[in-house]
Amino acid sequence: MLGYMYLAIVCLFVFFSYLFIDPNFFYLKYLYTGVHLDQRLLVSFIYSFFIIAFFVFYAYFLKKKGNAVPIKRLIIFSMPLLFAYPAVLSFDIFNYILTARLTFFYFENPYIVMPIEIINEPMLRFTHAANKLALYGPLWIILTSVPYYAGFGIFMLIVFLFKLFVSIFYFFSLRIIYLLSNSHKSILFFALNPIVLIETFVSGHNDIVMMALALTSFHFLTKKRILIAVILIILSILIKYATVFLLPLFVFVAYKETRGDKVNMEKIGKWGFYSMLIIFFLSSFREEIYPWYAIWFLPFAALTLKNRFIFYLSLFLSFTLMFRYVPYMLLGTHLGPTPIIKTMLLILPIIGTSVVLLFWKRK
């Protein structure tokens, strides 16, 4: 019964997402309502309700012991999110498609030519940040050719193929997390985390691709398949560069494995978590910390669930990061109090984790 209630929330969120259709998104202009612009308070409230509901379900699933949670069924129940409007929270998927179009249709170098330089390109009407050169690694550009060409020029088909393509790496990540942890709870921790589901299935962010390759490299390290592991970590870096921060840990594990010293998976999870948490916070110096960056450290948190600090910090961060969308959703600006509210939403998880652990010790 509870599983079907979860499915209902998922489906309602999908319908809710179409309130955010951009007025310039002519492909779905017949569904445009303008509600997200005219009723900001109401929309912000409904969005907050959905996020709280998702995390209530998530907390309940985590609390249940053993294999009592039908995780495969719940993942299937999460799949309708693939059909949500992709730009409800971020326009990045349109940037991916436009960069692919720039590369494979116009045959321009996306590291030299900005999309906005293409005259009369219809996607410029609704794509944000088109005045930037490609921000991602060359491997990602190459991979985008798969969903782009598979869509045969049909834009909405290309959009959902991009999301489907990214989601394949989500399932691949679950398999690797299980191989590394041999734990049902670890899969549950990562697979049903609302920030992972929404940023992957709804927004289609490529971070899951980067992390799937990084996780797999550590899997092959533990099997002493060093060459394959090296290739995979390089491929991961060529997606989005952030996993370069895993190189010290990678070298250490490789060194221990070649000497015949078995490395504890808890330690890999712990130091992998802290490595990606560092680059997570350092990203604020480049532009800002985006919610989907949580996918950088959450897979490693799933490997070390016995560490209470990592466990609770991951949960609190996941929860508050999803509310970083609310200030802009409510106020319609990135200025004013918006940056202050976003900063507070990063500080609160650290305070919350400290309070929980202090209470735990006293108890």
C-alpha angles and dihedrals in degrees: 000000000000090000091057090049087054090050090051091054090049093051093046090052089053090055090044091054092066090066085075098061109141113243088232094051094104094178090075099023091131089064096048113121105162090224093131089058100038100038103038096152093050093046092048090051093049092047090051090050091054093048092049090047092050092051093046089057090044093051090049092051091049092050095057114093132237119345094331092119114082091224097173092054092047091051089052089049088054094054096087085075086079087072095053120114100273098218098053089113107006138020094209095111089060088052090052091052094044091050089050089049091049090052104038103027104033093027093224127145106252090205090061105028123056118216091238089065091067105096118225094004104158094209090066088076093072107015115102124213092023088146093076135088118240110297097193136075124273093252091062090051089052093047092052088066088074100064091030096058092036089061092063091218094302101133102206090046089052090051094055093041088056090053092045091049092053092046090059087068090050090061091042089054091053090054092050093046089054092048090050098043106022084212131131089200092057092054091047092049092056104027098055099035103126094222090056093047097045098041091047106035098030106031097026096219117184094224091096089058091054093047095045089059092045093050091048091052090058090047090057090045090060088052090051091243091139100166094052089045092052092050092050096049089050090050089050091053089049089060100059110337096233093106090067082091088067093061096092090052091043092053091047093051091045090051093050093046094050088053090052094250111138113226117219111243090220089062092048089051093046098049093037088055094051093044093055092040089059094055088042091062095036090058087077088074091058098047117310141311110270122202094240090062085080087079086072095068105021096080090057091045086057089060095055107041092147089070101089095195093055092042096053096037089054092050095047092045092048090052099045095041090062088058092057085086093060101074093057091039089054102036102028093223139089089213133071115038094347097093092046093051091048091051091050089052088060095047096047095066091056091050091045093050092049092050093048093049092046090052090046092054093048090049 
